[in-house]
Amino acid sequence: MTTELSAVDPDTTRRLLHQMLRIRRFEERCVELYSTWRIRGFLHLYIGEEAVATGVIDHLRSDDSVVATYREHGHGLARGLSMRSILAEMYGRQEGCSRGRGGSMHLFDAATNFYGGNAIVAAGLPVAVGLALAAKRTGSDALTACFFGEGAVAEGEFHESLNLATLWDLPVLFCCENNLYAMGTPLASSESDPDIALKASGYGMAAWPVDGMDVLAVHHAAARAIATVRAGEGPVLLELRTYRFRAHSMYDPERYRDSEEVQRWRERDPIDALVAHLRERDELDDDALGAMEAEVSAEIDDAVTYAEAGTLEPVEDLERFVYTEGSSAAIQPQVSR
């Protein structure tokens, strides 16, 4: 931690620690639930990357929008979705934030302007551009924070979205979570130049790399970037250099990286680093940390109880939400007899 970053007030650092613990312990419980077949489908964990969502979203206002990837449990929690609604969604219950229809990869919550997960790589970027364009045209000074992995850089949507965001001077904060592996493909094997911030600067926008394993560094960089966007100085891209400690998904045999590499990154655990920082400044003791862990554990237990008591949608609702209300009759195909 640099001198500049260590000046962050104790209340902020404890709030950031609490948020990262919520995300980490929630994801760890999801592993247990998945392993015992209590939740199914695809499951992409955010373990190791908690500093990114926590450090960025802490600065956002309620009228800002958030677009995430399919690895979005952490973004949802940091944005303010209840743990109950997220876990109920993963259980496929109609009490979930997407009524159980989206599952782990498609969390959505209109109340918090969380335009959530998207299973298609890079598909969230044009959505973010659209939301930012809408804000600008309606005179709002709200911005859109768009999270995506470095694998999205290989997609055309990345280049098209950055180009249009700069061309139209849109209020977008692009947050590239560079965890080095697009599924199982190393960044160096897919990009001739792995410097993602440099690619963004080629579109005329401010961009810089950030240590994504240091929540205070992320928090500081996000404050600077958001201030730039809100000042009307155009979009900004942050390349947040991070690492996922777990496999790409629960189905991934993880044969593309060795355990020594994973262990080296685990030694830079963002939660351990912040705990150490707080201890060095005498701002956190064992009792305070224990109380924080107990609070998080109780919240997770409550979410599990809520999700398991949830209900499945009735079969009669199968076609509900397929079309907008009142439009289905007009577009139903006519069958000749």
C-alpha positions as CSV (number, residue, x, y, z in Angstrom):
1,M,0.0,0.0,0.0
2,T,1.4,3.4,-1.0
3,T,1.4,6.4,1.4
4,E,-1.4,8.0,-0.7
5,L,-3.6,4.9,-0.6
6,S,-3.0,4.2,3.0
7,A,-4.6,7.6,3.9
8,V,-8.0,6.1,3.2
9,D,-10.2,6.6,6.3
10,P,-10.7,3.5,8.6
11,D,-14.5,3.5,8.0
12,T,-14.0,3.1,4.2
13,T,-11.4,0.4,4.5
14,R,-13.5,-1.6,6.9
15,R,-16.5,-1.2,4.6
16,L,-14.5,-2.5,1.7
17,L,-13.2,-5.4,3.8
18,H,-16.8,-6.3,4.8
19,Q,-17.9,-6.3,1.2
20,M,-15.1,-8.5,0.0
21,L,-15.8,-10.9,2.8
22,R,-19.5,-11.1,1.8
23,I,-18.5,-11.9,-1.7
24,R,-15.8,-14.5,-0.8
25,R,-17.8,-16.4,1.8
26,F,-20.9,-16.3,-0.4
27,E,-19.0,-17.9,-3.3
28,E,-17.4,-20.5,-1.0
29,R,-20.9,-21.5,0.2
30,C,-22.0,-21.7,-3.4
31,V,-19.3,-24.3,-4.0
32,E,-20.7,-26.4,-1.2
33,L,-24.3,-26.0,-2.4
34,Y,-23.3,-26.9,-6.0
35,S,-21.2,-29.9,-4.9
36,T,-24.2,-31.3,-3.0
37,W,-26.6,-30.7,-6.0
38,R,-28.6,-28.1,-4.3
39,I,-27.9,-25.6,-7.1
40,R,-27.3,-26.6,-10.6
41,G,-26.4,-25.1,-14.0
42,F,-23.2,-23.3,-14.8
43,L,-21.4,-21.6,-11.9
44,H,-18.6,-19.1,-12.4
45,L,-16.9,-18.0,-9.2
46,Y,-15.4,-14.6,-8.4
47,I,-13.0,-15.9,-5.7
48,G,-9.8,-13.8,-6.0
49,E,-11.3,-10.9,-7.9
50,E,-13.3,-9.4,-5.1
51,A,-11.3,-6.2,-5.0
52,V,-12.4,-5.2,-8.5
53,A,-16.2,-5.1,-8.0
54,T,-15.8,-3.8,-4.4
55,G,-13.4,-1.0,-5.2
56,V,-15.3,0.3,-8.3
57,I,-18.9,-0.1,-7.3
58,D,-18.4,1.6,-3.9
59,H,-18.1,4.9,-5.8
60,L,-21.3,4.6,-7.9
61,R,-24.5,6.4,-7.3
62,S,-27.9,4.8,-7.2
63,D,-28.8,6.3,-10.6
64,D,-25.7,4.9,-12.3
65,S,-26.1,1.7,-14.2
66,V,-24.0,-1.5,-13.9
67,V,-23.5,-4.1,-16.7
68,A,-21.7,-7.3,-15.7
69,T,-20.4,-10.5,-17.1
70,Y,-21.6,-14.1,-16.4
71,R,-19.1,-14.1,-13.4
72,E,-21.3,-11.5,-11.7
73,H,-22.3,-12.6,-8.2
74,G,-19.8,-10.2,-6.7
75,H,-21.0,-7.3,-8.8
76,G,-24.6,-8.0,-7.8
77,L,-23.7,-8.1,-4.1
78,A,-21.6,-5.0,-4.3
79,R,-24.3,-3.2,-6.2
80,G,-26.9,-3.9,-3.5
81,L,-28.9,-6.9,-4.6
82,S,-29.9,-8.9,-1.6
83,M,-28.1,-12.1,-1.0
84,R,-31.5,-13.7,-0.6
85,S,-32.6,-12.7,-4.1
86,I,-29.3,-13.9,-5.7
87,L,-29.3,-17.3,-4.1
88,A,-33.0,-17.8,-4.7
89,E,-32.2,-17.1,-8.4
90,M,-29.4,-19.7,-8.4
91,Y,-31.9,-22.2,-6.9
92,G,-34.3,-21.5,-9.7
93,R,-37.0,-20.1,-7.4
94,Q,-39.4,-17.4,-8.5
95,E,-38.3,-15.3,-5.4
96,G,-35.0,-14.8,-7.2
97,C,-34.0,-11.5,-8.8
98,S,-34.9,-12.9,-12.3
99,R,-37.7,-15.0,-11.0
100,G,-35.5,-18.1,-11.3
101,R,-35.4,-17.9,-15.0
102,G,-31.8,-16.6,-15.4
103,G,-29.8,-18.6,-12.9
104,S,-26.2,-17.8,-12.0
105,M,-25.3,-16.1,-15.3
106,H,-28.3,-13.8,-15.7
107,L,-28.9,-11.8,-12.6
108,F,-30.9,-8.7,-13.1
109,D,-32.4,-6.0,-10.8
110,A,-34.2,-2.9,-12.2
111,A,-34.4,-1.4,-8.7
112,T,-30.6,-1.0,-8.5
113,N,-30.1,-0.4,-12.2
114,F,-28.2,-3.7,-12.4
115,Y,-28.4,-4.8,-16.0
116,G,-26.6,-7.9,-14.8
117,G,-25.0,-10.9,-16.2
118,N,-24.7,-11.9,-19.9
119,A,-23.6,-15.3,-21.0
120,I,-22.3,-14.0,-24.3
121,V,-18.7,-12.8,-24.2
122,A,-18.5,-9.0,-24.8
123,A,-22.3,-8.7,-25.3
124,G,-22.6,-6.3,-22.3
125,L,-20.4,-3.7,-23.9
126,P,-22.9,-2.5,-26.5
127,V,-25.6,-2.6,-23.9
128,A,-23.5,-0.3,-21.7
129,V,-23.0,2.1,-24.7
130,G,-26.8,2.2,-25.2
131,L,-27.5,2.9,-21.6
132,A,-24.9,5.7,-21.6
133,L,-26.3,7.1,-24.8
134,A,-29.8,7.2,-23.2
135,A,-28.4,9.0,-20.1
136,K,-26.8,11.6,-22.3
137,R,-29.8,12.2,-24.5
138,T,-32.1,12.6,-21.4
139,G,-29.7,15.1,-19.8
140,S,-28.8,12.8,-16.9
141,D,-25.3,12.9,-15.5
142,A,-25.5,9.2,-14.5
143,L,-22.8,6.9,-15.9
144,T,-22.6,3.3,-16.8
145,A,-20.0,1.0,-15.4
146,C,-19.3,-2.0,-17.7
147,F,-17.4,-5.0,-16.4
148,F,-16.0,-7.6,-18.8
149,G,-13.1,-10.0,-19.0
150,E,-10.0,-9.7,-21.1
151,G,-11.4,-12.4,-23.4
152,A,-13.9,-9.8,-24.6
153,V,-11.0,-7.8,-26.2
154,A,-10.9,-10.4,-29.0
155,E,-14.5,-9.7,-29.9
156,G,-15.7,-7.1,-32.4
157,E,-18.1,-5.6,-29.8
158,F,-15.2,-4.4,-27.7
159,H,-13.7,-2.3,-30.5
160,E,-17.1,-1.1,-31.8
161,S,-18.2,-0.1,-28.3
162,L,-15.0,1.8,-27.4
163,N,-15.0,3.5,-30.8
164,L,-18.7,4.7,-30.4
165,A,-18.3,5.7,-26.8
166,T,-15.4,8.0,-27.7
167,L,-17.0,9.2,-30.9
168,W,-20.2,10.2,-29.1
169,D,-18.5,11.3,-25.9
170,L,-20.5,8.9,-23.7
171,P,-20.4,8.5,-19.9
172,V,-19.1,5.0,-19.7
173,L,-16.5,3.5,-17.4
174,F,-15.1,0.3,-19.0
175,C,-13.7,-2.1,-16.4
176,C,-11.7,-4.9,-17.9
177,E,-11.2,-7.6,-15.4
178,N,-7.9,-9.0,-16.8
179,N,-7.5,-12.4,-15.0
180,L,-5.1,-13.6,-17.7
181,Y,-7.2,-16.5,-19.0
182,A,-10.2,-16.3,-21.3
183,M,-11.7,-19.5,-20.2
184,G,-8.6,-21.7,-20.7
185,T,-6.7,-19.5,-23.2
186,P,-3.8,-17.4,-21.9
187,L,-3.9,-13.8,-22.9
188,A,-0.5,-14.0,-24.6
189,S,-1.9,-16.7,-26.9
190,S,-4.8,-14.6,-28.1
191,E,-3.5,-11.1,-28.3
192,S,-0.4,-10.0,-30.2
193,D,-0.2,-7.0,-27.7
194,P,-1.5,-8.0,-24.3
195,D,-1.6,-4.4,-23.1
196,I,-5.3,-3.8,-23.0
197,A,-5.1,-0.2,-21.6
198,L,-2.9,0.6,-24.6
199,K,-5.6,-0.7,-27.0
200,A,-8.2,1.5,-25.4
201,S,-6.0,4.6,-25.7
202,G,-5.9,3.8,-29.4
203,Y,-9.5,4.9,-29.5
204,G,-8.7,8.2,-27.9
205,M,-9.9,7.5,-24.4
206,A,-8.1,7.8,-21.1
207,A,-7.0,4.3,-19.9
208,W,-4.6,2.9,-17.4
209,P,-3.7,-0.4,-15.7
210,V,-4.6,-1.0,-12.0
211,D,-3.4,-3.6,-9.5
212,G,-6.7,-5.5,-9.3
213,M,-5.5,-7.4,-6.2
214,D,-5.3,-4.2,-4.1
215,V,-8.8,-2.9,-3.2
216,L,-7.4,0.4,-2.2
217,A,-5.6,0.9,-5.5
218,V,-8.8,0.0,-7.3
219,H,-10.8,2.3,-5.1
220,H,-8.4,5.2,-5.8
221,A,-8.3,4.5,-9.6
222,A,-12.1,4.2,-9.8
223,A,-12.5,7.6,-8.0
224,R,-10.2,9.3,-10.5
225,A,-11.9,7.6,-13.5
226,I,-15.5,8.3,-12.4
227,A,-14.6,11.9,-11.7
228,T,-13.2,12.1,-15.3
229,V,-16.4,10.6,-16.8
230,R,-18.8,12.8,-14.7
231,A,-16.8,15.9,-15.7
232,G,-17.9,15.2,-19.3
233,E,-14.3,14.3,-20.4
234,G,-15.4,11.2,-22.2
235,P,-15.3,7.5,-21.4
236,V,-12.5,5.9,-19.4
237,L,-11.1,2.3,-19.4
238,L,-9.5,0.7,-16.4
239,E,-7.5,-2.5,-17.0
240,L,-7.8,-4.2,-13.6
241,R,-5.1,-6.9,-13.4
242,T,-6.5,-9.6,-11.3
243,Y,-6.7,-13.4,-11.0
244,R,-9.3,-16.0,-10.3
245,F,-8.2,-18.5,-7.7
246,R,-10.7,-21.1,-8.9
247,A,-11.2,-22.8,-12.3
248,H,-13.2,-20.9,-15.0
249,S,-16.3,-22.7,-13.9
250,M,-17.3,-25.7,-11.8
251,Y,-17.1,-27.8,-15.0
252,D,-13.5,-26.8,-15.8
253,P,-10.8,-29.5,-15.2
254,E,-8.3,-26.6,-15.2
255,R,-5.4,-28.2,-17.1
256,Y,-4.1,-25.0,-18.6
257,R,-2.3,-23.6,-15.6
258,D,-0.1,-25.1,-13.0
259,S,-0.7,-25.1,-9.2
260,E,2.5,-23.1,-8.6
261,E,1.2,-20.2,-10.6
262,V,-2.1,-20.2,-8.7
263,Q,-0.3,-20.3,-5.4
264,R,1.8,-17.3,-6.3
265,W,-1.3,-15.3,-6.9
266,R,-3.0,-16.6,-3.8
267,E,-0.2,-15.1,-1.8
268,R,-1.5,-11.7,-3.1
269,D,-5.1,-12.4,-1.8
270,P,-6.9,-9.1,-1.7
271,I,-8.7,-9.9,1.5
272,D,-5.5,-11.0,3.3
273,A,-3.7,-7.9,2.1
274,L,-6.4,-5.5,3.4
275,V,-6.6,-7.3,6.7
276,A,-2.8,-7.0,7.1
277,H,-3.0,-3.3,6.2
278,L,-5.6,-2.7,8.8
279,R,-3.7,-4.6,11.5
280,E,-0.6,-2.6,10.8
281,R,-2.5,0.6,11.4
282,D,-4.2,-0.8,14.5
283,E,-7.6,-0.4,12.9
284,L,-8.7,-4.1,13.1
285,D,-8.2,-6.7,15.8
286,D,-9.2,-10.4,16.1
287,D,-12.5,-9.5,17.8
288,A,-13.6,-7.0,15.1
289,L,-12.7,-9.4,12.3
290,G,-14.4,-12.3,14.1
291,A,-17.6,-10.2,14.5
292,M,-17.5,-9.3,10.8
293,E,-17.1,-12.9,9.8
294,A,-20.0,-13.9,12.1
295,E,-22.2,-11.2,10.5
296,V,-21.4,-12.4,7.0
297,S,-22.0,-16.1,8.0
298,A,-25.4,-15.3,9.5
299,E,-26.4,-13.4,6.3
300,I,-25.4,-16.4,4.1
301,D,-27.3,-18.8,6.4
302,D,-30.4,-16.7,6.1
303,A,-30.1,-16.5,2.3
304,V,-29.8,-20.3,2.1
305,T,-32.9,-20.8,4.3
306,Y,-34.8,-18.3,2.2
307,A,-33.8,-19.9,-1.1
308,E,-34.6,-23.4,0.0
309,A,-38.0,-22.2,1.1
310,G,-38.6,-20.6,-2.2
311,T,-41.2,-21.8,-4.8
312,L,-41.0,-22.8,-8.4
313,E,-43.0,-20.9,-11.0
314,P,-46.3,-22.7,-11.9
315,V,-46.4,-24.4,-15.2
316,E,-49.2,-22.0,-16.2
317,D,-46.7,-19.2,-16.2
318,L,-44.4,-20.8,-18.8
319,E,-45.3,-18.3,-21.5
320,R,-45.4,-15.3,-19.2
321,F,-42.7,-12.7,-20.0
322,V,-42.0,-14.3,-23.4
323,Y,-43.8,-11.3,-25.1
324,T,-44.6,-7.9,-23.7
325,E,-48.0,-7.6,-22.2
326,G,-50.7,-7.3,-24.8
327,S,-48.5,-8.0,-27.8
328,S,-48.4,-11.8,-28.0
329,A,-51.7,-12.1,-29.8
330,A,-50.6,-9.7,-32.5
331,I,-47.5,-11.6,-33.4
332,Q,-48.6,-15.1,-33.0
333,P,-48.2,-17.0,-36.3
334,Q,-51.4,-17.7,-38.2
335,V,-51.9,-21.4,-39.0
336,S,-53.6,-22.3,-42.2
337,R,-56.2,-25.1,-42.0
